[in-house]
């Protein structure tokens, strides 16, 4: 699907890409901690084991950025 998308975008010419906004967002914790939402834990002894994570109380900043044109 990615290759097909790239071919369609290239076929539309430079004007299409120059008028498209590419965006993304990320959350950064202020104390240098790793975003545990991106980590997965597994235990062979207990497959239902989960790490208690109180991330709702940690201070973090959400960043949203966009790129358009050249």
C-alpha distances in whole Angstrom, upper triangle without the diagonal:
4,6,5,6,9,10,11,12,14,15,17,19,21,22,19,18,22,22,19,20,18,19,20,23,24,28,30,33,37,38,36,35,31,29,29,27,24,26,27,30,31,35,36,39,38,34,35,36,34,35,37,36,37,35,36,39,38,38,34,33,29,28,26,25,23,23,23,24,25
4,5,5,6,9,10,11,12,14,16,17,18,20,17,16,19,20,17,18,15,17,17,20,22,26,28,31,34,36,33,33,29,27,28,25,23,25,26,30,31,35,36,39,38,35,35,36,34,35,37,35,36,34,35,38,36,36,32,31,27,26,23,22,20,20,20,21,22
4,5,5,6,9,10,11,12,15,16,18,20,17,16,20,21,18,20,18,20,20,24,25,29,31,34,37,39,36,35,32,30,31,29,26,28,29,33,34,37,38,42,41,37,38,39,38,38,40,38,40,37,38,41,39,39,36,34,31,29,26,25,23,21,21,22,22
4,5,5,6,9,10,11,13,15,17,19,16,16,19,20,18,19,18,20,21,25,27,31,33,36,39,41,39,38,35,32,33,31,28,31,31,35,36,39,40,44,43,39,40,41,39,40,42,40,41,39,39,43,41,41,37,35,32,30,27,26,23,22,22,22,23
4,5,5,6,9,10,11,13,15,16,13,12,16,17,14,16,14,17,18,22,24,28,30,34,37,39,36,36,33,30,31,29,26,29,30,34,35,39,40,44,42,39,39,40,38,39,40,38,39,36,37,40,38,38,34,32,29,27,24,22,20,19,18,19,20
4,5,5,6,9,10,11,13,15,12,11,15,16,14,15,14,17,18,22,24,28,30,34,36,38,36,36,33,31,32,30,27,30,31,35,36,40,42,45,44,40,41,41,40,40,41,39,40,37,38,41,39,38,35,32,29,27,24,22,19,17,17,17,18
4,5,5,6,9,10,13,15,13,12,16,17,16,18,17,20,22,26,28,32,34,38,40,42,40,39,36,34,36,33,31,33,35,38,39,43,44,48,47,43,44,45,43,43,45,43,44,41,42,45,43,42,38,36,33,30,27,25,22,20,20,19,20
4,6,5,7,9,12,13,11,11,15,15,14,17,16,19,21,25,28,32,34,38,40,43,40,40,37,35,36,34,31,34,35,39,41,44,46,49,47,44,44,45,43,44,45,43,44,41,41,44,43,42,38,36,32,30,27,25,22,20,18,18,19
4,5,5,7,9,10,8,7,11,12,11,13,13,17,19,23,26,29,32,35,38,40,38,38,35,33,35,32,30,33,35,38,40,44,46,49,48,44,44,45,43,43,44,42,42,39,40,42,41,39,36,33,30,27,24,21,18,16,15,14,16
4,5,6,8,10,9,9,12,13,13,16,16,19,22,25,28,32,34,38,40,42,40,40,37,35,37,35,32,35,37,41,42,46,48,51,50,46,47,47,45,45,47,44,45,42,42,45,43,42,38,35,32,29,26,24,20,18,16,15,15
4,6,9,11,9,11,14,15,15,18,18,22,24,28,31,35,37,41,43,45,43,43,40,38,40,38,35,38,40,43,45,49,50,53,52,49,49,50,48,48,49,47,48,45,45,48,46,45,41,38,35,32,29,26,23,21,19,17,18
4,7,8,6,8,11,11,12,15,16,20,23,27,30,34,36,40,42,44,42,43,40,38,40,37,35,38,40,44,46,49,51,54,53,49,49,50,48,48,49,46,47,44,44,47,45,43,40,37,33,31,27,25,21,19,16,15,16
4,6,6,7,9,11,12,15,16,20,23,27,30,34,36,40,42,44,42,43,40,38,40,38,36,39,41,45,47,51,52,56,54,51,51,51,49,49,50,47,48,44,45,47,45,44,40,37,34,30,27,24,21,18,15,13,14
4,5,5,6,9,10,13,15,18,22,25,28,32,34,38,39,42,40,41,38,37,39,37,35,38,40,44,46,50,52,55,54,51,51,51,48,48,49,46,46,43,43,45,43,41,38,34,31,28,25,22,18,15,12,9,10
4,6,5,6,9,12,15,18,22,25,29,32,34,38,39,42,41,41,39,37,40,38,36,39,42,45,48,52,54,57,55,52,52,52,49,49,49,46,47,43,43,45,43,41,38,34,31,28,24,21,18,15,11,9,11
4,5,5,6,10,12,16,19,23,26,30,32,36,38,41,39,39,37,35,37,35,33,37,39,42,45,49,51,54,52,49,48,49,46,46,47,44,44,40,40,43,41,39,35,32,29,26,22,20,16,14,11,9,12
4,5,5,8,9,13,16,20,23,27,29,33,35,37,35,36,34,32,34,32,30,34,36,40,42,46,48,51,50,46,46,46,44,43,44,41,41,38,38,40,38,36,33,30,26,23,20,17,13,11,8,7,9
4,6,8,10,14,17,21,24,27,29,33,34,37,36,37,35,33,36,34,32,36,38,42,44,48,51,53,52,49,49,48,46,45,45,42,42,39,39,41,39,36,33,29,26,23,20,16,13,10,6,4,6
4,7,10,13,17,20,24,27,29,33,34,37,36,37,35,33,36,33,32,36,38,42,44,48,51,53,52,48,48,48,45,44,45,42,41,38,37,40,38,36,32,29,26,22,19,16,12,10,7,6,10
4,6,10,13,17,20,24,26,30,32,35,33,34,32,30,32,30,28,32,34,38,41,44,47,50,48,45,44,44,41,41,41,38,38,34,34,37,35,33,29,26,23,20,16,14,10,8,6,7,10
4,6,10,13,17,20,23,26,28,31,30,30,29,26,29,27,26,29,32,36,38,42,45,47,45,42,42,41,38,38,38,35,35,31,31,33,31,29,26,22,19,16,12,10,6,6,5,8,11
4,7,11,14,18,20,24,26,29,27,27,25,23,26,24,22,26,28,32,35,39,41,44,42,39,39,38,35,35,35,32,32,28,29,31,29,27,23,20,17,14,11,8,5,5,7,10,12
4,7,11,14,17,20,22,25,24,24,22,20,23,20,20,23,26,30,33,36,39,42,40,37,36,35,32,32,32,29,28,25,25,27,25,23,20,17,13,11,7,6,4,7,9,12,15
4,7,11,13,17,19,22,21,21,19,16,19,17,16,20,22,26,29,33,36,38,36,33,33,32,29,28,28,25,25,21,22,24,22,20,17,14,11,8,6,6,7,9,12,16,18
4,7,10,14,16,19,18,18,16,13,16,14,14,18,21,24,27,31,34,36,34,32,31,30,26,25,25,22,21,18,18,20,18,17,13,11,7,5,4,6,9,12,15,19,21
4,7,10,13,15,14,14,12,10,13,12,11,15,18,21,25,28,32,34,32,29,28,27,24,22,22,19,19,15,15,17,15,14,10,8,6,5,7,9,12,15,18,22,23
4,7,10,12,12,11,10,8,11,10,11,14,17,20,24,27,31,32,30,28,27,25,22,20,19,16,15,11,12,14,11,10,7,6,4,6,9,12,15,18,22,25,26
4,6,9,8,8,8,7,11,12,12,15,18,21,24,27,31,32,31,29,28,26,22,20,19,16,15,12,13,13,10,9,5,5,6,8,11,13,17,20,23,27,27
4,6,6,6,7,7,10,12,13,15,18,20,24,26,30,31,29,28,27,25,21,18,17,14,13,9,11,11,7,6,4,6,9,11,15,17,21,24,27,30,31
4,6,8,10,11,14,16,17,18,22,23,27,29,33,34,32,32,30,28,24,21,20,16,15,12,13,12,8,6,5,7,10,12,16,18,22,25,28,32,32
4,6,9,11,13,16,17,18,21,22,26,28,31,32,31,30,29,26,23,19,18,15,14,12,14,12,9,8,8,11,14,16,19,22,25,28,31,34,35
4,7,9,12,15,15,15,19,20,24,26,29,31,30,29,28,25,22,19,19,16,15,13,16,15,11,10,10,12,14,15,19,21,24,26,30,33,33
4,6,8,11,12,12,15,17,20,22,26,27,26,25,24,21,18,15,15,12,12,10,13,13,9,10,10,12,14,16,19,22,25,27,31,34,34
4,6,9,9,9,12,14,18,20,24,25,24,23,22,20,17,14,14,12,13,11,14,14,11,12,11,13,14,16,19,20,24,26,30,33,33
4,5,6,8,11,13,17,20,24,25,23,22,21,19,16,13,14,11,12,9,12,13,11,12,10,12,12,14,16,19,22,24,28,31,32
4,5,5,8,10,14,16,20,22,20,18,17,15,12,10,11,8,10,8,12,13,12,14,13,15,15,17,19,22,25,27,31,34,35
4,6,8,11,14,17,21,22,20,18,17,16,12,11,12,9,11,9,12,14,13,15,13,15,14,16,18,20,23,26,29,32,33
4,7,10,14,17,20,22,21,19,18,17,14,13,15,13,15,12,15,17,16,17,15,16,15,17,18,20,22,24,28,31,32
4,7,10,14,17,19,18,16,16,14,11,11,13,12,14,13,16,18,17,19,17,19,18,20,22,23,26,28,31,34,35
4,7,10,13,16,14,12,12,11,9,10,12,12,16,15,18,20,19,22,20,22,22,23,25,27,29,31,34,37,38
4,7,10,12,11,9,10,8,7,8,11,12,16,16,19,21,20,23,22,25,24,26,28,30,32,35,38,41,41
4,7,9,8,7,8,7,8,10,13,15,19,19,22,24,24,27,26,28,28,30,31,33,36,38,41,44,44
4,5,5,5,8,7,9,11,14,17,20,21,24,26,26,29,29,31,31,33,35,37,39,41,45,47,48
4,6,6,9,9,12,14,18,20,24,25,28,30,30,33,32,35,35,37,38,40,42,44,47,50,50
4,7,9,9,12,14,17,20,24,26,28,30,30,33,33,36,36,38,40,42,45,47,50,53,53
4,5,5,9,12,15,18,21,23,26,27,28,31,31,34,34,36,38,40,43,45,48,51,52
4,6,9,12,15,17,21,22,25,27,27,30,30,33,32,34,36,38,40,42,45,48,49
4,6,10,12,15,18,20,22,24,25,28,28,31,31,33,34,37,39,42,45,48,49
4,7,10,12,16,18,20,22,22,26,26,29,29,32,33,36,38,41,44,47,48
4,6,9,12,14,16,18,19,22,22,25,25,28,30,33,35,38,41,44,46
4,6,10,11,14,16,16,19,20,23,23,26,28,31,34,37,40,43,44
4,7,9,12,13,13,17,18,22,22,25,28,31,34,37,40,44,45
4,6,8,10,10,14,14,18,19,22,24,27,31,34,37,40,42
4,6,6,7,11,13,16,17,21,24,27,30,33,37,40,42
4,5,5,8,9,13,14,17,20,23,26,30,33,37,38
4,6,8,9,12,13,17,19,23,26,30,33,37,38
4,7,9,12,14,18,21,25,28,31,35,38,40
4,6,10,12,16,19,22,26,29,33,36,37
4,7,10,13,17,20,24,27,30,34,35
4,7,10,13,16,20,23,27,30,31
4,6,10,13,17,20,23,27,28
4,7,10,14,17,20,24,25
4,7,10,14,17,20,22
4,7,11,14,17,19
4,7,10,14,15
4,7,10,12
4,7,9
4,7
4
